Amino acid sequence: MMQIYAIPHRGELSDLYEDGKLPRMAYFAHSVLRADGRSRSMHQHANVTELALICKGEGLHCVDAHTYHTHPGDFIIYNQNSLHDERAAVPEGMEMFCCGIAGLQLKGQPPGRLALTPGEVCLSSGETFPKLRLVMEWMEQAVQSGQPDIGRITDGLLCSLLALVRGLLHERVAVAVDRS
């Protein structure tokens, strides 16, 4: 038996971005933060947007003077130039994936911005968590493989990750509209 699925397309991937320029993966990290009470130093990135997925444990993430208590499945968006830090909030520490994005500019939005309000900085991924984790794990495997076309592979995975995150943001907006 064979199953064939039709894939609906709504324009080109590049249509989502200013001037059709796709963003690029700048770096990737898989971190385990220990619960020693210390945070990373408060910092910001002038030309990079960061995305972080909490996999295990709990954390405290300070982003532009707002503090978010995070749990497994939470997805954090650090816009370009957002002042931020993070630390583990439980004795067992916190595990997370993080990727840096260069050249992100969605149509109609300022460069480096994915979260437009403080309410969009920390997203509960719910049923999307396994997909987000899988894409992040593939990114890590791709980076570790050292393949010659690593940039193309990770940039393709990045576009998949951004599509999932945009879905989470649209769900959040839809819920807010339904409640009003």
C-alpha atoms as an extended CHARMM CRD file, in Angstrom:
* protein
*
       180  EXT
         1         1  MET       CA              0.0000000000        0.0000000000        0.0000000000  PROA      1               0.0000000000
         2         2  MET       CA              1.1860000000        3.5070000000       -0.7920000000  PROA      2               0.0000000000
         3         3  GLN       CA             -0.1210000000        6.8100000000        0.5460000000  PROA      3               0.0000000000
         4         4  ILE       CA              0.3450000000        9.9570000000       -1.4940000000  PROA      4               0.0000000000
         5         5  TYR       CA             -0.3360000000       13.3670000000        0.0210000000  PROA      5               0.0000000000
         6         6  ALA       CA             -0.9150000000       16.5810000000       -1.8920000000  PROA      6               0.0000000000
         7         7  ILE       CA              0.9930000000       19.5750000000       -0.5520000000  PROA      7               0.0000000000
         8         8  PRO       CA             -0.9430000000       22.8590000000       -0.7550000000  PROA      8               0.0000000000
         9         9  HSD       CA              1.2760000000       25.8430000000       -1.5170000000  PROA      9               0.0000000000
        10        10  ARG       CA              0.3710000000       29.4330000000       -0.7210000000  PROA      10              0.0000000000
        11        11  GLY       CA              3.0310000000       31.2610000000       -2.6810000000  PROA      11              0.0000000000
        12        12  GLU       CA              6.7830000000       31.0280000000       -2.4520000000  PROA      12              0.0000000000
        13        13  LEU       CA              8.6840000000       30.7170000000        0.8160000000  PROA      13              0.0000000000
        14        14  SER       CA             10.5850000000       33.8760000000       -0.0610000000  PROA      14              0.0000000000
        15        15  ASP       CA              7.2530000000       35.7900000000       -0.2230000000  PROA      15              0.0000000000
        16        16  LEU       CA              7.2500000000       35.8910000000        3.6050000000  PROA      16              0.0000000000
        17        17  TYR       CA             10.4460000000       37.9380000000        3.7900000000  PROA      17              0.0000000000
        18        18  GLU       CA             11.3750000000       41.5100000000        2.7870000000  PROA      18              0.0000000000
        19        19  ASP       CA             12.8840000000       41.5860000000       -0.6810000000  PROA      19              0.0000000000
        20        20  GLY       CA             12.5660000000       37.7740000000       -0.8020000000  PROA      20              0.0000000000
        21        21  LYS       CA             15.7450000000       37.3550000000        1.2800000000  PROA      21              0.0000000000
        22        22  LEU       CA             15.6550000000       34.2120000000        3.4010000000  PROA      22              0.0000000000
        23        23  PRO       CA             17.1760000000       34.3950000000        6.9040000000  PROA      23              0.0000000000
        24        24  ARG       CA             20.3220000000       32.4060000000        7.7290000000  PROA      24              0.0000000000
        25        25  MET       CA             21.3250000000       30.3050000000       10.7090000000  PROA      25              0.0000000000
        26        26  ALA       CA             24.1370000000       32.1370000000       12.5160000000  PROA      26              0.0000000000
        27        27  TYR       CA             24.7660000000       29.5840000000       15.2950000000  PROA      27              0.0000000000
        28        28  PHE       CA             23.2130000000       26.7280000000       17.2320000000  PROA      28              0.0000000000
        29        29  ALA       CA             23.5460000000       25.6230000000       20.8690000000  PROA      29              0.0000000000
        30        30  HSD       CA             22.2780000000       22.7680000000       23.0040000000  PROA      30              0.0000000000
        31        31  SER       CA             22.7470000000       23.8970000000       26.6090000000  PROA      31              0.0000000000
        32        32  VAL       CA             22.2120000000       22.5390000000       30.0810000000  PROA      32              0.0000000000
        33        33  LEU       CA             22.1630000000       25.3620000000       32.6270000000  PROA      33              0.0000000000
        34        34  ARG       CA             22.9170000000       24.3390000000       36.1850000000  PROA      34              0.0000000000
        35        35  ALA       CA             20.8300000000       25.5800000000       39.0740000000  PROA      35              0.0000000000
        36        36  ASP       CA             23.6220000000       27.4150000000       40.8850000000  PROA      36              0.0000000000
        37        37  GLY       CA             21.6480000000       30.6640000000       41.0950000000  PROA      37              0.0000000000
        38        38  ARG       CA             23.8150000000       32.3730000000       38.4990000000  PROA      38              0.0000000000
        39        39  SER       CA             22.4970000000       33.6440000000       35.2200000000  PROA      39              0.0000000000
        40        40  ARG       CA             24.3800000000       34.3480000000       32.0840000000  PROA      40              0.0000000000
        41        41  SER       CA             25.3000000000       37.9850000000       31.9970000000  PROA      41              0.0000000000
        42        42  MET       CA             22.6240000000       40.2920000000       30.6260000000  PROA      42              0.0000000000
        43        43  HSD       CA             23.4090000000       40.7120000000       26.9320000000  PROA      43              0.0000000000
        44        44  GLN       CA             21.9570000000       41.5220000000       23.5180000000  PROA      44              0.0000000000
        45        45  HSD       CA             22.7250000000       40.7440000000       19.8880000000  PROA      45              0.0000000000
        46        46  ALA       CA             22.9370000000       43.6110000000       17.4060000000  PROA      46              0.0000000000
        47        47  ASN       CA             22.3990000000       41.5330000000       14.2650000000  PROA      47              0.0000000000
        48        48  VAL       CA             20.8870000000       38.2720000000       15.4910000000  PROA      48              0.0000000000
        49        49  THR       CA             17.4370000000       37.1040000000       16.5780000000  PROA      49              0.0000000000
        50        50  GLU       CA             17.5320000000       34.1160000000       18.9550000000  PROA      50              0.0000000000
        51        51  LEU       CA             15.0010000000       31.3360000000       19.3680000000  PROA      51              0.0000000000
        52        52  ALA       CA             15.1310000000       29.0110000000       22.3830000000  PROA      52              0.0000000000
        53        53  LEU       CA             13.1560000000       25.8490000000       23.1410000000  PROA      53              0.0000000000
        54        54  ILE       CA             12.9840000000       24.6370000000       26.7410000000  PROA      54              0.0000000000
        55        55  CYS       CA             13.3100000000       20.8290000000       26.7780000000  PROA      55              0.0000000000
        56        56  LYS       CA             13.6990000000       19.9350000000       30.4640000000  PROA      56              0.0000000000
        57        57  GLY       CA             13.5610000000       21.6970000000       33.8050000000  PROA      57              0.0000000000
        58        58  GLU       CA             12.3760000000       25.2190000000       34.4710000000  PROA      58              0.0000000000
        59        59  GLY       CA             13.9660000000       28.5870000000       33.9480000000  PROA      59              0.0000000000
        60        60  LEU       CA             13.7100000000       32.2940000000       34.4730000000  PROA      60              0.0000000000
        61        61  HSD       CA             14.1660000000       34.3300000000       31.3180000000  PROA      61              0.0000000000
        62        62  CYS       CA             14.4800000000       38.0910000000       31.5420000000  PROA      62              0.0000000000
        63        63  VAL       CA             13.7490000000       39.7730000000       28.2090000000  PROA      63              0.0000000000
        64        64  ASP       CA             13.5780000000       43.5760000000       27.9270000000  PROA      64              0.0000000000
        65        65  ALA       CA             12.6750000000       44.0330000000       31.6200000000  PROA      65              0.0000000000
        66        66  HSD       CA              9.9780000000       41.3110000000       31.5610000000  PROA      66              0.0000000000
        67        67  THR       CA             10.5700000000       38.0440000000       33.4470000000  PROA      67              0.0000000000
        68        68  TYR       CA              9.1140000000       34.7600000000       32.1810000000  PROA      68              0.0000000000
        69        69  HSD       CA              9.0200000000       31.5400000000       34.2360000000  PROA      69              0.0000000000
        70        70  THR       CA              9.5560000000       28.8360000000       31.6260000000  PROA      70              0.0000000000
        71        71  HSD       CA              8.7370000000       25.1250000000       31.5050000000  PROA      71              0.0000000000
        72        72  PRO       CA              9.3740000000       22.2630000000       29.0570000000  PROA      72              0.0000000000
        73        73  GLY       CA              7.7400000000       23.0930000000       25.7440000000  PROA      73              0.0000000000
        74        74  ASP       CA              8.0270000000       26.8550000000       26.1360000000  PROA      74              0.0000000000
        75        75  PHE       CA              9.5200000000       28.6940000000       23.1970000000  PROA      75              0.0000000000
        76        76  ILE       CA             11.3570000000       31.9890000000       23.8010000000  PROA      76              0.0000000000
        77        77  ILE       CA             11.8730000000       34.6600000000       21.1410000000  PROA      77              0.0000000000
        78        78  TYR       CA             14.7210000000       37.1130000000       21.6920000000  PROA      78              0.0000000000
        79        79  ASN       CA             14.3050000000       39.8260000000       19.0780000000  PROA      79              0.0000000000
        80        80  GLN       CA             17.3990000000       41.4940000000       17.6730000000  PROA      80              0.0000000000
        81        81  ASN       CA             18.7360000000       44.0000000000       20.2520000000  PROA      81              0.0000000000
        82        82  SER       CA             16.5600000000       42.5790000000       23.0790000000  PROA      82              0.0000000000
        83        83  LEU       CA             18.4170000000       42.7510000000       26.3720000000  PROA      83              0.0000000000
        84        84  HSD       CA             18.1350000000       39.2770000000       27.9160000000  PROA      84              0.0000000000
        85        85  ASP       CA             19.4990000000       36.5620000000       30.1800000000  PROA      85              0.0000000000
        86        86  GLU       CA             18.3730000000       33.1770000000       31.4410000000  PROA      86              0.0000000000
        87        87  ARG       CA             18.9650000000       30.8800000000       34.3860000000  PROA      87              0.0000000000
        88        88  ALA       CA             17.7240000000       27.5700000000       35.7130000000  PROA      88              0.0000000000
        89        89  ALA       CA             14.9830000000       27.8520000000       38.3290000000  PROA      89              0.0000000000
        90        90  VAL       CA             14.9770000000       24.2750000000       39.6910000000  PROA      90              0.0000000000
        91        91  PRO       CA             17.7200000000       22.1320000000       41.2930000000  PROA      91              0.0000000000
        92        92  GLU       CA             17.9120000000       19.7330000000       38.3240000000  PROA      92              0.0000000000
        93        93  GLY       CA             18.7460000000       22.6320000000       36.0130000000  PROA      93              0.0000000000
        94        94  MET       CA             17.3100000000       23.4580000000       32.6030000000  PROA      94              0.0000000000
        95        95  GLU       CA             18.0300000000       21.9970000000       29.1560000000  PROA      95              0.0000000000
        96        96  MET       CA             17.3520000000       24.0400000000       26.0450000000  PROA      96              0.0000000000
        97        97  PHE       CA             18.1160000000       24.3820000000       22.3620000000  PROA      97              0.0000000000
        98        98  CYS       CA             18.9580000000       27.8280000000       21.0080000000  PROA      98              0.0000000000
        99        99  CYS       CA             19.5940000000       29.0830000000       17.4970000000  PROA      99              0.0000000000
       100       100  GLY       CA             20.7140000000       32.4590000000       16.2650000000  PROA      100             0.0000000000
       101       101  ILE       CA             19.2060000000       33.9020000000       13.0990000000  PROA      101             0.0000000000
       102       102  ALA       CA             20.9140000000       36.4810000000       10.9120000000  PROA      102             0.0000000000
       103       103  GLY       CA             19.0660000000       38.5200000000        8.3090000000  PROA      103             0.0000000000
       104       104  LEU       CA             15.5370000000       37.9450000000        9.6250000000  PROA      104             0.0000000000
       105       105  GLN       CA             13.0720000000       40.4480000000        8.2270000000  PROA      105             0.0000000000
       106       106  LEU       CA              9.4730000000       39.3930000000        7.7950000000  PROA      106             0.0000000000
       107       107  LYS       CA              7.4160000000       41.4740000000        5.3640000000  PROA      107             0.0000000000
       108       108  GLY       CA              5.9980000000       44.5550000000        7.0170000000  PROA      108             0.0000000000
       109       109  GLN       CA              8.0180000000       44.1650000000       10.2220000000  PROA      109             0.0000000000
       110       110  PRO       CA             11.2200000000       45.7590000000       11.4760000000  PROA      110             0.0000000000
       111       111  PRO       CA             14.4710000000       43.8200000000       10.9410000000  PROA      111             0.0000000000
       112       112  GLY       CA             15.1890000000       41.1260000000       13.5110000000  PROA      112             0.0000000000
       113       113  ARG       CA             11.6950000000       41.1120000000       15.0590000000  PROA      113             0.0000000000
       114       114  LEU       CA              9.5050000000       38.0560000000       15.3400000000  PROA      114             0.0000000000
       115       115  ALA       CA              7.7490000000       38.8480000000       18.6330000000  PROA      115             0.0000000000
       116       116  LEU       CA              5.8990000000       42.1570000000       18.3540000000  PROA      116             0.0000000000
       117       117  THR       CA              4.5980000000       42.3620000000       21.9520000000  PROA      117             0.0000000000
       118       118  PRO       CA              5.8420000000       41.1010000000       25.3460000000  PROA      118             0.0000000000
       119       119  GLY       CA              2.9790000000       38.5680000000       25.1900000000  PROA      119             0.0000000000
       120       120  GLU       CA              4.6120000000       36.9550000000       22.1550000000  PROA      120             0.0000000000
       121       121  VAL       CA              8.0890000000       36.5150000000       23.6950000000  PROA      121             0.0000000000
       122       122  CYS       CA              7.3060000000       33.3080000000       25.6160000000  PROA      122             0.0000000000
       123       123  LEU       CA              5.0150000000       30.8770000000       23.8030000000  PROA      123             0.0000000000
       124       124  SER       CA              3.6790000000       27.5860000000       25.1200000000  PROA      124             0.0000000000
       125       125  SER       CA              4.1580000000       25.2100000000       22.1960000000  PROA      125             0.0000000000
       126       126  GLY       CA              1.6110000000       22.6160000000       23.3640000000  PROA      126             0.0000000000
       127       127  GLU       CA              1.0470000000       19.9480000000       20.6950000000  PROA      127             0.0000000000
       128       128  THR       CA              3.7090000000       21.5750000000       18.4750000000  PROA      128             0.0000000000
       129       129  PHE       CA              6.4810000000       20.8130000000       21.0110000000  PROA      129             0.0000000000
       130       130  PRO       CA              7.4920000000       17.4160000000       19.5210000000  PROA      130             0.0000000000
       131       131  LYS       CA              7.8090000000       18.9720000000       16.0560000000  PROA      131             0.0000000000
       132       132  LEU       CA              9.8620000000       21.9210000000       17.3540000000  PROA      132             0.0000000000
       133       133  ARG       CA             12.1190000000       19.5670000000       19.3000000000  PROA      133             0.0000000000
       134       134  LEU       CA             12.5710000000       17.3110000000       16.2720000000  PROA      134             0.0000000000
       135       135  VAL       CA             13.5810000000       20.2320000000       14.0290000000  PROA      135             0.0000000000
       136       136  MET       CA             16.0320000000       21.4440000000       16.6950000000  PROA      136             0.0000000000
       137       137  GLU       CA             17.4730000000       17.9190000000       17.0440000000  PROA      137             0.0000000000
       138       138  TRP       CA             17.9070000000       17.7250000000       13.2540000000  PROA      138             0.0000000000
       139       139  MET       CA             19.6880000000       21.0900000000       13.3510000000  PROA      139             0.0000000000
       140       140  GLU       CA             22.0500000000       19.7700000000       16.0050000000  PROA      140             0.0000000000
       141       141  GLN       CA             22.7380000000       16.5660000000       14.0480000000  PROA      141             0.0000000000
       142       142  ALA       CA             23.3560000000       18.5750000000       10.8750000000  PROA      142             0.0000000000
       143       143  VAL       CA             25.8050000000       20.8930000000       12.6460000000  PROA      143             0.0000000000
       144       144  GLN       CA             27.6300000000       17.9470000000       14.2230000000  PROA      144             0.0000000000
       145       145  SER       CA             27.8760000000       16.0900000000       10.8960000000  PROA      145             0.0000000000
       146       146  GLY       CA             30.2420000000       18.6490000000        9.3800000000  PROA      146             0.0000000000
       147       147  GLN       CA             28.7830000000       18.0960000000        5.8970000000  PROA      147             0.0000000000
       148       148  PRO       CA             30.0040000000       20.4640000000        3.1710000000  PROA      148             0.0000000000
       149       149  ASP       CA             26.5080000000       21.9230000000        2.5680000000  PROA      149             0.0000000000
       150       150  ILE       CA             25.7880000000       22.4730000000        6.2630000000  PROA      150             0.0000000000
       151       151  GLY       CA             24.6810000000       26.0830000000        5.7110000000  PROA      151             0.0000000000
       152       152  ARG       CA             22.0450000000       25.0820000000        3.1630000000  PROA      152             0.0000000000
       153       153  ILE       CA             20.7890000000       22.2520000000        5.3620000000  PROA      153             0.0000000000
       154       154  THR       CA             20.5030000000       24.3600000000        8.5170000000  PROA      154             0.0000000000
       155       155  ASP       CA             18.9570000000       27.2940000000        6.6260000000  PROA      155             0.0000000000
       156       156  GLY       CA             16.2940000000       24.9450000000        5.2380000000  PROA      156             0.0000000000
       157       157  LEU       CA             15.5900000000       23.5900000000        8.7160000000  PROA      157             0.0000000000
       158       158  LEU       CA             15.4910000000       27.1660000000       10.0090000000  PROA      158             0.0000000000
       159       159  CYS       CA             12.7270000000       28.0140000000        7.5230000000  PROA      159             0.0000000000
       160       160  SER       CA             10.7910000000       24.9820000000        8.8090000000  PROA      160             0.0000000000
       161       161  LEU       CA             11.2950000000       26.1180000000       12.4010000000  PROA      161             0.0000000000
       162       162  LEU       CA             10.1550000000       29.6530000000       11.5710000000  PROA      162             0.0000000000
       163       163  ALA       CA              7.0100000000       28.2840000000        9.8770000000  PROA      163             0.0000000000
       164       164  LEU       CA              6.1450000000       26.3710000000       13.0660000000  PROA      164             0.0000000000
       165       165  VAL       CA              6.8010000000       29.4430000000       15.2470000000  PROA      165             0.0000000000
       166       166  ARG       CA              4.7040000000       31.6610000000       12.9750000000  PROA      166             0.0000000000
       167       167  GLY       CA              1.9280000000       29.1020000000       13.4350000000  PROA      167             0.0000000000
       168       168  LEU       CA              2.2250000000       29.4460000000       17.2220000000  PROA      168             0.0000000000
       169       169  LEU       CA              2.0960000000       33.2370000000       16.9200000000  PROA      169             0.0000000000
       170       170  HSD       CA             -0.9890000000       33.0720000000       14.6770000000  PROA      170             0.0000000000
       171       171  GLU       CA             -2.6980000000       30.6930000000       17.1420000000  PROA      171             0.0000000000
       172       172  ARG       CA             -1.9900000000       33.1640000000       19.9440000000  PROA      172             0.0000000000
       173       173  VAL       CA             -3.5010000000       36.0290000000       17.9250000000  PROA      173             0.0000000000
       174       174  ALA       CA             -6.5480000000       33.8950000000       17.0020000000  PROA      174             0.0000000000
       175       175  VAL       CA             -7.1490000000       33.0150000000       20.6680000000  PROA      175             0.0000000000
       176       176  ALA       CA             -6.8300000000       36.6980000000       21.6760000000  PROA      176             0.0000000000
       177       177  VAL       CA             -9.3520000000       37.7130000000       18.9950000000  PROA      177             0.0000000000
       178       178  ASP       CA            -11.7730000000       34.9470000000       20.0450000000  PROA      178             0.0000000000
       179       179  ARG       CA            -11.6420000000       36.1520000000       23.6670000000  PROA      179             0.0000000000
       180       180  SER       CA            -12.3730000000       39.7870000000       22.8140000000  PROA      180             0.0000000000
